[in-house]
Amino acid sequence: MTTYGLLIFDGAGELDFTGPREVFTASRMLRDHADNAVLIAERPDAISCRKGMRVLPGHTRDDHPPLDVLVAPPPPPPGPPASAPGRCCCTRPARHAAAKWPPTTHSKTPCKPAVISP
């Protein structure tokens, strides 16, 4: 069994954790429920995502199950939220993003979630 932890926090991009969760839950169905994906936050309260979606985590960093993999989204972009008028995080220049969030060894671009295996 593989347990995937998906880290969520205020300002996290919705697709940065819902996309991987979709993949991991599909894997669970294909592998006779051998995989598990859990949402982890610093606190048990609702998290406000970058574009306004609110999410309740299943666990906190103090009570999550043992993890095989932790997926950590990139930090939110600087400035007002992407939902602010005239602001879209998808259009920020790649040079700025690369300078602000250098890619990790597990991530091909700075805007993709990092996968951390303990």
Backbone as ProteinMPNN parsed JSONL, in Angstrom:
{"seq_chain_A": "MTTYGLLIFDGAGELDFTGPREVFTASRMLRDHADNAVLIAERPDAISCRKGMRVLPGHTRDDHPPLDVLVAPPPPPPGPPASAPGRCCCTRPARHAAAKWPPTTHSKTPCKPAVISP", "coords_chain_A": {"N_chain_A": [[0.841, -1.183, 0.0], [0.493, 2.228, -0.772], [0.769, 5.359, 0.677], [-0.203, 8.549, 0.034], [0.471, 11.852, 0.818], [-1.043, 14.961, 0.571], [-0.171, 18.149, 0.707], [-1.833, 21.007, 1.847], [-2.576, 24.508, 1.943], [-3.398, 27.882, 2.956], [-3.954, 29.84, 0.139], [-2.939, 28.031, -1.661], [-2.75, 26.61, -4.94], [-5.596, 25.358, -6.545], [-5.564, 23.25, -8.496], [-3.068, 22.232, -8.028], [-3.178, 20.395, -5.992], [-5.617, 19.019, -6.303], [-5.444, 17.834, -8.798], [-3.212, 15.92, -8.607], [-4.424, 14.384, -6.553], [-6.623, 13.284, -7.853], [-5.337, 11.574, -9.659], [-4.049, 9.801, -7.859], [-6.258, 8.68, -6.522], [-7.495, 7.385, -8.637], [-5.555, 5.502, -9.169], [-5.813, 4.048, -6.844], [-8.292, 2.812, -7.283], [-7.649, 1.158, -9.428], [-5.785, -0.526, -8.314], [-6.958, -2.261, -6.493], [-7.724, -0.871, -4.117], [-5.281, -0.361, -2.907], [-3.861, 1.947, -2.596], [-3.696, 5.153, -0.944], [-4.829, 8.463, -0.539], [-4.342, 11.419, 1.207], [-5.408, 14.566, 2.528], [-3.484, 17.101, 3.945], [-2.997, 19.596, 6.367], [-1.791, 22.508, 8.147], [-3.483, 23.135, 10.199], [-6.766, 22.102, 11.449], [-8.815, 23.613, 10.372], [-10.838, 25.073, 7.694], [-9.268, 25.548, 4.54], [-8.412, 28.27, 2.519], [-8.224, 28.434, -0.827], [-6.257, 29.546, -3.694], [-7.981, 30.583, -5.708], [-10.319, 30.917, -4.392], [-11.733, 28.567, -3.611], [-12.75, 26.581, -0.864], [-11.417, 24.246, 1.384], [-11.613, 21.379, 3.427], [-9.209, 19.875, 5.374], [-8.231, 16.447, 5.79], [-6.466, 15.677, 7.691], [-3.994, 16.882, 10.045], [-0.649, 18.237, 10.255], [0.242, 17.055, 12.511], [-1.259, 14.773, 13.012], [-1.431, 12.992, 10.864], [-1.486, 9.912, 8.891], [1.248, 7.508, 8.589], [3.392, 8.371, 5.9], [4.181, 7.558, 2.508], [4.762, 9.126, 0.366], [4.989, 12.638, -0.016], [3.268, 15.301, -1.376], [3.922, 18.52, -2.197], [2.545, 21.589, -2.903], [3.61, 24.41, -4.959], [4.602, 27.605, -3.521], [2.214, 30.323, -3.012], [1.87, 32.875, -5.565], [3.498, 36.114, -5.396], [1.909, 39.19, -4.298], [-1.488, 40.368, -4.995], [-4.281, 38.043, -4.676], [-4.903, 35.564, -7.251], [-7.507, 35.712, -8.026], [-8.136, 38.354, -7.943], [-9.25, 41.339, -9.647], [-8.025, 41.645, -12.95], [-5.776, 40.06, -12.526], [-3.946, 37.177, -13.055], [-2.566, 34.175, -12.22], [-1.527, 32.442, -14.03], [-0.396, 33.803, -16.097], [1.953, 34.983, -15.366], [5.333, 35.963, -16.011], [7.625, 33.487, -17.113], [10.313, 33.734, -16.433], [10.277, 35.277, -14.091], [8.898, 33.554, -12.376], [10.679, 31.375, -12.309], [12.877, 32.567, -11.089], [11.838, 33.17, -8.616], [10.875, 30.743, -7.535], [12.88, 28.311, -7.633], [13.282, 25.289, -9.514], [12.878, 22.051, -8.009], [14.737, 18.998, -7.473], [12.877, 17.131, -8.007], [10.945, 18.23, -9.577], [9.926, 19.432, -12.707], [9.268, 22.003, -13.597], [8.977, 25.272, -12.064], [6.337, 25.73, -11.341], [5.038, 23.377, -10.905], [3.868, 20.873, -8.605], [6.015, 19.738, -5.968], [7.384, 16.561, -5.39], [7.989, 14.733, -2.605], [9.75, 12.199, -1.233], [9.872, 10.448, 1.744]], "CA_chain_A": [[0.0, 0.0, 0.0], [1.201, 3.501, -0.823], [-0.007, 6.469, 1.221], [0.215, 9.838, -0.502], [0.011, 13.028, 1.545], [-1.12, 16.161, -0.265], [-0.109, 19.308, 1.582], [-2.638, 22.151, 1.414], [-2.405, 25.678, 2.795], [-4.063, 29.068, 2.422], [-3.316, 30.364, -1.058], [-2.493, 26.956, -2.557], [-3.493, 26.492, -6.192], [-6.526, 24.235, -6.489], [-5.129, 22.127, -9.33], [-1.801, 21.694, -7.536], [-3.426, 19.217, -5.162], [-6.748, 18.214, -6.769], [-4.967, 17.021, -9.933], [-2.539, 14.722, -8.096], [-5.362, 13.542, -5.795], [-7.403, 12.552, -8.854], [-4.478, 10.485, -10.155], [-3.823, 8.814, -6.8], [-7.486, 7.939, -6.239], [-7.688, 6.477, -9.769], [-4.621, 4.407, -8.915], [-6.434, 3.24, -5.778], [-9.331, 1.973, -7.881], [-7.01, 0.168, -10.293], [-4.933, -1.432, -7.532], [-7.767, -2.894, -5.432], [-7.679, -0.033, -2.914], [-3.959, -0.478, -2.286], [-3.284, 3.276, -2.398], [-4.5, 6.071, -0.164], [-4.423, 9.866, -0.675], [-4.904, 12.209, 2.298], [-5.119, 15.998, 2.532], [-2.835, 17.471, 5.205], [-2.807, 21.039, 6.547], [-1.2, 22.866, 9.44], [-4.552, 23.163, 11.202], [-7.947, 21.39, 10.944], [-9.801, 24.548, 9.807], [-10.931, 25.152, 6.236], [-8.188, 26.23, 3.83], [-8.886, 29.095, 1.395], [-7.297, 28.271, -1.948], [-5.889, 30.725, -4.476], [-9.097, 31.136, -6.476], [-11.518, 31.013, -3.562], [-12.277, 27.301, -3.139], [-12.422, 26.266, 0.53], [-11.222, 22.805, 1.509], [-11.352, 20.871, 4.774], [-8.207, 18.799, 5.349], [-8.562, 15.248, 6.555], [-5.468, 15.508, 8.748], [-3.041, 17.965, 10.256], [0.719, 17.723, 10.207], [0.507, 16.322, 13.749], [-2.052, 13.539, 13.176], [-1.599, 12.249, 9.61], [-0.93, 8.559, 8.91], [2.596, 7.429, 7.993], [3.341, 8.657, 4.467], [5.218, 7.084, 1.6], [5.065, 10.255, -0.515], [4.345, 13.91, 0.306], [3.21, 16.214, -2.512], [3.838, 19.889, -1.681], [2.359, 22.564, -3.974], [4.493, 25.581, -4.884], [4.003, 28.688, -2.735], [1.406, 31.24, -3.819], [2.641, 33.971, -6.162], [3.425, 37.348, -4.611], [0.903, 40.16, -4.715], [-2.885, 40.038, -4.706], [-4.681, 36.717, -5.15], [-5.182, 35.451, -8.685], [-8.909, 36.04, -8.272], [-8.294, 39.809, -7.979], [-9.462, 41.831, -11.023], [-6.831, 41.908, -13.747], [-4.629, 39.256, -12.077], [-4.031, 35.745, -13.333], [-1.256, 33.609, -11.904], [-1.05, 31.647, -15.158], [0.251, 34.637, -17.098], [3.187, 35.622, -14.892], [6.457, 35.556, -16.85], [8.347, 32.295, -16.657], [11.567, 34.154, -15.798], [9.975, 35.695, -12.724], [8.571, 32.352, -11.608], [11.89, 30.579, -12.116], [13.735, 33.254, -10.123], [11.178, 33.15, -7.31], [10.758, 29.368, -7.061], [13.721, 27.431, -8.45], [12.799, 23.91, -9.542], [13.547, 21.072, -7.164], [15.199, 17.855, -8.256], [11.723, 16.292, -8.308], [9.954, 19.009, -10.308], [10.489, 19.912, -13.967], [9.087, 23.446, -13.684], [8.709, 25.812, -10.735], [4.912, 25.803, -11.034], [4.493, 22.044, -10.643], [4.101, 20.443, -7.228], [7.206, 18.934, -5.689], [7.112, 15.276, -4.763], [9.027, 14.471, -1.622], [9.655, 10.853, -0.673], [10.637, 10.364, 2.983]], "C_chain_A": [[0.883, 1.242, 0.0], [0.276, 4.582, -0.284], [0.611, 7.769, 0.745], [-0.363, 10.936, 0.38], [0.043, 14.216, 0.615], [-1.221, 17.359, 0.672], [-0.957, 20.435, 1.011], [-2.448, 23.284, 2.421], [-3.14, 26.848, 2.158], [-3.273, 29.618, 1.241], [-2.804, 29.298, -2.014], [-3.358, 26.955, -3.821], [-4.347, 25.232, -6.173], [-6.021, 23.023, -7.269], [-3.817, 21.498, -8.849], [-1.995, 20.514, -6.598], [-4.62, 18.392, -5.63], [-6.359, 17.339, -7.954], [-4.243, 15.772, -9.46], [-3.486, 13.801, -7.326], [-6.208, 12.698, -6.744], [-6.612, 11.358, -9.386], [-4.32, 9.398, -9.097], [-5.091, 8.031, -6.461], [-7.84, 7.006, -7.403], [-6.778, 5.264, -9.613], [-5.195, 3.469, -7.852], [-7.481, 2.29, -6.36], [-8.725, 0.856, -8.729], [-6.21, -0.874, -9.523], [-5.669, -2.038, -6.337], [-7.623, -2.187, -4.093], [-6.352, -0.122, -2.165], [-3.313, 0.876, -2.021], [-4.249, 4.15, -1.609], [-3.948, 7.48, -0.342], [-5.123, 10.671, 0.414], [-4.491, 13.669, 2.157], [-4.611, 16.39, 3.91], [-2.646, 18.991, 5.229], [-2.204, 21.283, 7.928], [-2.239, 22.814, 10.554], [-5.8, 22.485, 10.608], [-9.002, 22.286, 10.308], [-9.794, 24.498, 8.284], [-9.779, 25.978, 5.681], [-8.822, 27.023, 2.683], [-7.853, 29.03, 0.285], [-7.173, 29.56, -2.753], [-7.073, 31.381, -5.183], [-10.413, 31.085, -5.704], [-12.119, 29.711, -3.076], [-11.84, 27.08, -1.694], [-12.423, 24.75, 0.69], [-10.982, 22.451, 2.979], [-10.325, 19.75, 4.686], [-8.693, 17.606, 6.169], [-7.652, 15.063, 7.755], [-4.671, 16.796, 8.919], [-1.645, 17.365, 10.208], [1.07, 16.929, 11.464], [-0.233, 14.991, 13.846], [-2.227, 12.726, 11.896], [-1.016, 10.835, 9.744], [0.508, 8.568, 8.381], [2.496, 7.568, 6.473], [4.484, 7.984, 3.725], [5.689, 8.218, 0.706], [4.31, 11.48, -0.004], [4.417, 14.795, -0.926], [2.978, 17.611, -1.943], [3.685, 20.865, -2.836], [3.373, 23.7, -3.861], [3.824, 26.667, -4.052], [3.16, 29.595, -3.627], [2.272, 32.344, -4.407], [2.52, 35.224, -5.303], [2.314, 38.257, -5.124], [-0.502, 39.707, -4.392], [-3.23, 38.653, -5.227], [-5.011, 36.724, -6.632], [-6.615, 35.823, -9.007], [-9.153, 37.544, -8.301], [-8.464, 40.27, -9.421], [-8.139, 42.114, -11.728], [-5.63, 41.066, -13.383], [-4.879, 37.791, -12.412], [-2.659, 35.142, -13.114], [-0.684, 32.831, -13.087], [-0.282, 32.479, -16.174], [1.53, 35.296, -16.605], [4.36, 35.118, -15.729], [7.227, 34.384, -16.256], [9.649, 32.671, -15.965], [11.352, 34.545, -14.349], [9.699, 34.476, -11.85], [9.816, 31.535, -11.319], [12.816, 31.233, -11.095], [13.157, 33.156, -8.72], [11.151, 31.749, -6.719], [11.6, 28.455, -7.936], [13.188, 26.0, -8.411], [13.575, 23.026, -8.574], [14.03, 19.936, -8.051], [14.042, 16.956, -8.66], [10.699, 16.997, -9.183], [10.596, 19.584, -11.566], [10.332, 21.413, -14.131], [8.747, 23.971, -12.305], [7.238, 25.855, -10.373], [4.278, 24.436, -10.785], [4.752, 21.663, -9.196], [5.382, 19.625, -7.109], [6.783, 17.648, -5.02], [8.295, 14.943, -3.857], [8.806, 13.078, -1.056], [10.491, 10.797, 0.589], [11.676, 9.265, 2.955]], "O_chain_A": [[1.898, 1.293, 0.694], [-0.863, 4.711, -0.73], [1.778, 8.06, 1.008], [-1.562, 10.942, 0.656], [1.045, 14.455, -0.059], [-2.234, 17.553, 1.344], [-0.826, 20.784, -0.162], [-2.191, 23.045, 3.601], [-3.468, 26.816, 0.972], [-2.064, 29.833, 1.338], [-2.282, 29.631, -3.078], [-4.549, 27.262, -3.769], [-3.863, 24.157, -5.821], [-6.047, 21.9, -6.764], [-3.494, 20.369, -9.218], [-1.079, 19.711, -6.421], [-4.654, 17.185, -5.39], [-6.876, 16.233, -8.107], [-4.608, 14.667, -9.86], [-3.376, 12.579, -7.425], [-6.478, 11.529, -6.467], [-7.155, 10.264, -9.543], [-4.442, 8.212, -9.4], [-5.013, 6.844, -6.145], [-8.425, 5.946, -7.182], [-7.183, 4.136, -9.891], [-5.072, 2.249, -7.956], [-7.551, 1.12, -5.984], [-9.236, -0.264, -8.741], [-5.981, -1.978, -10.018], [-5.067, -2.296, -5.294], [-7.423, -2.828, -3.061], [-6.306, 0.024, -0.943], [-2.32, 0.952, -1.297], [-5.458, 3.919, -1.605], [-2.733, 7.678, -0.301], [-6.347, 10.62, 0.539], [-3.379, 13.975, 1.726], [-5.225, 16.056, 4.923], [-2.197, 19.592, 4.253], [-2.121, 20.378, 8.759], [-1.924, 22.493, 11.7], [-5.882, 22.311, 9.392], [-9.984, 21.785, 9.761], [-8.876, 23.957, 7.667], [-9.369, 26.976, 6.273], [-9.671, 26.502, 1.96], [-6.734, 29.517, 0.443], [-7.891, 30.531, -2.518], [-7.154, 32.607, -5.248], [-11.489, 31.196, -6.291], [-12.965, 29.745, -2.183], [-10.695, 27.359, -1.338], [-13.314, 24.061, 0.194], [-10.24, 23.138, 3.681], [-10.555, 18.765, 3.984], [-9.467, 17.753, 7.116], [-8.007, 14.384, 8.718], [-4.677, 17.673, 8.056], [-1.477, 16.148, 10.13], [2.072, 16.214, 11.491], [0.123, 14.155, 14.677], [-3.091, 11.851, 11.846], [-0.164, 10.586, 10.597], [0.932, 9.556, 7.781], [1.63, 6.964, 5.84], [5.596, 7.857, 4.236], [6.859, 8.279, 0.329], [3.147, 11.386, 0.39], [5.5, 15.021, -1.467], [1.966, 17.861, -1.288], [4.584, 20.975, -3.669], [3.932, 23.929, -2.789], [2.604, 26.654, -3.892], [3.356, 29.639, -4.841], [3.291, 32.714, -3.823], [1.548, 35.38, -4.563], [1.842, 38.104, -6.25], [-0.697, 38.776, -3.611], [-2.555, 38.138, -6.118], [-5.356, 37.762, -7.198], [-6.916, 36.21, -10.136], [-10.251, 37.981, -8.643], [-7.892, 39.669, -10.33], [-7.246, 42.746, -11.163], [-4.539, 41.329, -13.889], [-5.928, 37.243, -12.074], [-1.69, 35.552, -13.753], [0.521, 32.586, -13.139], [0.412, 31.924, -17.026], [2.137, 36.084, -17.33], [4.374, 33.95, -16.117], [7.446, 34.312, -15.047], [10.054, 32.007, -15.011], [12.146, 34.19, -13.478], [10.199, 34.375, -10.73], [9.994, 31.051, -10.202], [13.469, 30.537, -10.318], [13.902, 33.068, -7.743], [11.382, 31.582, -5.521], [11.084, 27.878, -8.893], [12.694, 25.553, -7.375], [14.769, 23.224, -8.349], [13.755, 19.921, -9.251], [14.188, 16.115, -9.546], [9.668, 16.406, -9.504], [11.684, 20.156, -11.504], [11.186, 22.047, -14.75], [8.278, 23.214, -11.455], [6.909, 26.002, -9.196], [3.087, 24.359, -10.483], [5.753, 22.086, -8.617], [5.773, 18.915, -8.036], [5.902, 17.658, -4.161], [9.443, 14.883, -4.298], [7.764, 12.815, -0.456], [11.692, 11.065, 0.541], [12.399, 9.074, 3.933]]}, "name": "protein", "num_of_chains": 1, "seq": "MTTYGLLIFDGAGELDFTGPREVFTASRMLRDHADNAVLIAERPDAISCRKGMRVLPGHTRDDHPPLDVLVAPPPPPPGPPASAPGRCCCTRPARHAAAKWPPTTHSKTPCKPAVISP"}
